[in-house]
Amino acid sequence: MGLPAAAAAYHTRRLVDRFFREESGRAVAVLCRTFGASQLQLAEDSVQEAIVRAIRLWPFQGIPAHPSAWLITTARNVAYDELRRRQNLQSKEASICQAQALWADSDESRPDEKNVTDVDDLVLRLIFVCCDPAVPANAQAVLALKTVCGFSTREIADAFFLSEANIHQRLSRARKALADAEVEFELPTGKALDDHLAGVARTIYQLFTEGCFSKSNETPIRPELCDEALRLVDLLASLPVGDVPWIHALYALMLFHASRIPARLSSPEGEPPTLLQHQDRSLWDQAMIADAFRHLALSASGSQLHPYHLQASIAAAHTSAKSFEASDWGLIESLYQTLYELDPSPIVALNRSVAISFHRGPEAALAELNRIGGFKEMQSTAAYHMFAADLFGQMGQATEASRALNEALRVTKSKAERSLISDRAHRLSFHP
Amino acid sequence: MDENNKKSDYLFLLRNTDWGHDMPLDQAQAALESMLAWVEEMRTRGLFVAGQPLSPAGKVVSGAAADTSEGPYAESKEIVGGFIIVRTATIEEAEKEAQACPVLRLGMTIEVRPLLANCPLGDEIGVQMLVAPL
């Protein structure tokens, strides 16, 4: 009484970490090539169904020899059957035949599916489709997380602090927009490519920023979002379309920030992440830093100066310093100055004045703060008032400092920030 | 067969097996891997006799006219999504194996039923009903 064949053939092999998540984006991309970008919903649903079937089958039959190909073949069969079902709603036979056919060829997929060499290229096309100008700007990152990164709507809702219903709404609008605009599953060319590339880069950076500097009070750092963003930028930079200097600058910028995550997370449980000036620099990820400098070097060509170049250079200047105080503040100030000329935003101005304070002292920085205080957004930014308080403190003007802290307390919406401000106000009253 | 003399076969009926729907893919994958490990572990200890997933759709044949309908029509949670046969000394041992299943907490249920060498009616009338036991 030997073991049944299925059990005898069983072999345990751990799936690679994050297999489903990575494969779902690849499978959606492959299906989009077959069925077109207008059938994005069908592609997503079919891939989801294929994954459910994998969960149902694999514990018994073992992981197939070519799990990626299995998923793609299964998803494609599901999609074909769904299309057939739509054509002939009366007949339920098709779906049953399909279910049986699926169990029959569950283990081995067709040989031509085993080496889909251009899958990366297809995934890239999928990213471009998600960032198509036809898709509302506020839905592009949401759609990319769903289709390319395989996030559930619950996870996306958590990532962007929106309700699941809102995410559903954005997704269905985005998919409808793609179908209505009859967006093709092709990479754009010429001028259109540049427009698209900017949107793709913005989406990736948005994911990364939310991952690295989350607005969430509970989880200020979300490694899974950082990982996804790094995976996407890596793919983008490795293909001809994205192998351009300013994309390498974006990549470098992200790597510099990601390298500090271990140091930022070293703060005690429940405390906000450790600030740059207090980080243990030996905790920085040296492999990431080396990679960041490599991409920074690759970014230094051509004639276009992109804000990403400057942001990456600023991050590099901090990384190169032995300590926060020993940073080349003159260089950092001038980089912020150039960045401000490209992107005259309040937050850049605020950062520039921080560099000024280290380079030229609190008086010069305060003068600069007064100059930019005219920005409406500035007055409602807690960081602005906290920095002002800090400068007043350095100059021994306790009353002014405490007034600025009160203002910060008035405008902040974040719980973590509130406790930080109260803490400072408390210390100020004891050590004026 | 001798070493198995004192052992019996138990059937696990797995229900509500589609817990992978709407689950973040990382979690779904982790759950799948824990399920794989659970089956593999029983196999390496020689307890696993057979196991197979079942298609959720099929035919139901019933009545004097042997009418066929699409089925089963049970609540989707009630549909048997797969089975496993284990060989252990007692039902308590089989029960313990089932309790170790890592995806119970995701809603899957396991019904443990002893496989009999003969059906109760056959026993009563002294006839061996089952021709080829496992």
Contacts between the chains, C-beta under 8 A, distances in Angstrom:
chain1	res1	chain2	res2	distance
A	1	B	1	6.7
A	1	B	4	7.8
A	1	B	134	6.9
A	3	B	48	7.6
A	3	B	49	7.4
A	3	B	50	7.7
A	4	B	49	7.7
A	4	B	50	4.8
A	6	B	50	7.7
A	6	B	51	7.7
A	6	B	52	6.6
A	7	B	43	6.6
A	7	B	48	6.2
A	7	B	49	7.9
A	7	B	50	6.3
A	7	B	51	6.6
A	10	B	39	7.7
A	10	B	40	7.3
A	10	B	43	6.6
A	12	B	36	6.0
A	12	B	37	7.1
A	12	B	40	4.5
A	14	B	33	6.5
A	15	B	29	6.2
A	15	B	32	7.6
A	15	B	33	6.4
A	18	B	26	6.4
A	18	B	29	7.3
A	19	B	29	5.9
A	20	B	25	4.0
A	20	B	26	7.3
A	20	B	28	6.0
A	20	B	29	4.3
A	21	B	25	4.5
A	21	B	26	5.8
A	21	B	29	7.4
A	24	B	25	6.0
A	48	B	21	7.6
A	51	B	20	6.3
A	51	B	25	6.9
A	51	B	28	6.6
A	52	B	18	5.9
A	52	B	20	4.4
A	52	B	21	5.8
A	54	B	32	7.1
A	55	B	19	7.8
A	55	B	20	4.1
A	55	B	28	6.3
A	55	B	31	7.3
A	55	B	32	4.8
A	55	B	35	7.6
A	56	B	17	5.6
A	56	B	18	7.0
A	56	B	20	7.6
A	56	B	53	4.9
A	56	B	81	6.2
A	56	B	82	6.9
A	57	B	53	5.2
A	58	B	32	6.3
A	58	B	36	6.5
A	59	B	32	7.0
A	59	B	35	4.4
A	59	B	36	5.1
A	59	B	38	7.6
A	59	B	39	5.1
A	59	B	51	7.9
A	59	B	53	8.0
A	60	B	39	6.9
A	60	B	51	4.8
A	60	B	52	5.6
A	60	B	53	5.5
A	60	B	82	6.6
A	60	B	84	7.9
A	61	B	53	7.8
A	62	B	36	7.9
A	63	B	36	7.4
A	92	B	70	6.4
A	95	B	57	7.1
A	96	B	57	5.1
A	96	B	58	7.6
A	96	B	70	7.2
A	99	B	55	4.7
A	99	B	56	7.2
A	99	B	57	5.3
A	100	B	55	6.4
A	103	B	53	7.7
A	103	B	55	5.9
A	150	B	25	4.7
A	151	B	24	7.0
A	151	B	25	7.8
A	152	B	22	6.5
A	152	B	23	7.0
A	152	B	24	4.6
A	152	B	25	7.3
A	154	B	22	7.8
A	154	B	24	6.9
A	155	B	24	5.3
A	224	B	26	7.5
